[in-house]
Amino acid sequence: MNQKPANEALEEIVLPENLLPLGSVLSEGITPLEVSMVLAKVFKVQHAEVALLKLEGGLLKFIFPEHLRTTGAIPISSKAIAAHTALSKKAEIFNNFARVKHASIFETIKPLGVETDDSPSSPLAPIQKLMSVPILDQQSAVLGVIQISRKGLDPKFTQDFSREDLHDLELAAGVLAASPVMLSN
């Protein structure tokens, strides 16, 4: 298997200026938290609104958020949005996500040390908007899924995602495909 070094892979992707911070996700030793912080900054969301899932043996396993790593995995055969994204290999936007039938089990799991919080941007507020994009390697095999959400108590107070946002997330997924976070075991 002839894999190119991560820095060579990046040279093939020309990033628009707003996505330049993504170059840092190719650094050796980068953590899933650091990747989520970069993605949160680029997409103007809280880092708790970023989810990274890695496909392993027919299951999508959370890499981030940290507190979901041990709570289970999503079978690729399930009706979950992340599973659909992985199977279809297509990017999707849901600007009415709260009305989309979905398993909200992962939304109800609290990170350690987070108290119940009624603020509109609480990590426990429901997801109102969601973008879901497959992370594909150079042979178009699915490595995982990245999801960016906007949480809030009311959908009218959360900004819709645009087609440009989705395109930017697809570019970000291309960079992430070469990231040590996705390539490590």
N, C-alpha and C positions, 0 to 999 in steps of 0.2 A: 504494500500500500504506500504510494508515494504522496505523503502529505507535505504541503508547503508550510514553511514557518509562518506563524501568525502575522508577523509584520509584512510578509510578502502577500498574504491574503488580503490585508487591508489596502495595499497599494492598488488592488484591482477594484476596490470600491471607492468612488470619489464621493465624499460626504458633503452635503450642503453645510454652510456655516453653522446653522442651528444644531446640527448633529455632530459637530467636531468633538465635543466632550466624550462621545462614544469611543473614540480611539483608545481611551484609557482602559476599556473593558478587555483589551488584549494583553494587558500587563500580566506577567507571571505573578502568581501569588494573590491575585485579586479575589476578593471574597464575594459571595452572592449579595451580601448587604451593600458592598461598595457598588456593585453593578446596579442594584435597585436604586441607590442614591443618584447615580448618574442618569438612569432612565427617568426617575421622578423629576429631576431638574430639567431635563430635555422636554418632557411632556407636561411640565407644570402641574404635577400631582404630588400627593404625599407618598413617601416610600412605602407606606402600608397599602397603597393602591396599585402596587406593582406585584405581579405574580410570575415566577419563573418555574416552569415544569420541564422535567427531563423524561424522555421516553426510555423505559427500561423493561424489556420482556413483556410488552403488551400493556404496561401500566404507565400512566403519567404520574411521576412523583414530584412533589414540591421541592424545589431547591430554595425558593424564597416565596413567601415569608417563612422565616426560621421556625416559628411556632407550628406551622403546618407540615413540617418535614416528617413528624412522627405520628401524624393523625390519620394516616391512610394514604391511599393512592386512587387515581381515577382509571378504571379499566378503559382501554381504548374502544371497547365495544359498547360502552355506556352511552346514554343520551346527553351527557355533559357537553357543554359548549367547547371546552378544551379538547375533548375527545373528537368532536365533530371537526374542529379546526385541524387536528392532527390527521384525521382520515381524509378530509377533503383537500388538505394542503392549500386552503384558501383563507385569506384574511377577511375578517368580518367586523362590522361596527354594529353595536346595539345601543342606540340612543334612547331606547325605552326599556332598558334591561330589567327594571323592576317588574315589568308586565310580561317578560319572557318567562315561560315555564322553565325553571331550573332548580337544581338541588341547592338549597341555601345552607347546607350543612357547614361548609367551610366559612361562611359569613358569620356563623354563630360561635365559632371557636375563638376565645379571647387569648391574645398574647399574654404571657406571664407578666404580672405586675401592672396590667392595664385595668383600671377600675372602670365600672360602668360610667359612661360619659355621654351626656345628652347634647354635646356641642354638634353643630351641623357637619363638621369634618371629622367627627369621632371615628376611630378605626372600627368601631362597632356599628356605625351607621350602615344601612343597606347600600349595596351597589346600585347606582342609578344608570350609569353609562359604562359601556365596556367595549374595548377593542381586543380582539383575539387574533394572533398571528402565529403561523407555524415557523419554527426555526429549522431550516433545511440545510443539509450539507451540500457540497458541490455536485453530488450525484442526485440531488433532490430527495434524499432520504430524510425522513423526519427525525430530528434530534430532540425536539421538544416543542413547547408552546410558550409564548410570552403573552401576558394579558395586562393591559393597563385599564384601570377602572377609575371612575369618579364616584365617590360615596357621598351620601347626603341624606338628610331626613326627608327632603322633598325634591323631586326631579326638576322642578322649575328653578331651583337654586344651584343646579349643577350644569356647567357648560357642556353643550353637545360636542362630540368629537367630529372632526371634519374629514373629508376624503384626503386632504393633505396630511392630517395627523396619521391616518391609516398608512399612507404611503411612507411617511417618516418611520413608522413602526416596522414596516416591512424592511426598510433599509437597516434599521437597528437590528432586526432579526438576522440579517445577512452578516453583520459585524459579529453579533453574538455567536453565530455558528462557528467562528474561529476563536472564540474566547476560551481560556483555560477552564472557566466555570462550567461550560457545556461539554468540554472534551475530557475533563477529569472524571474519575469514578467516584 
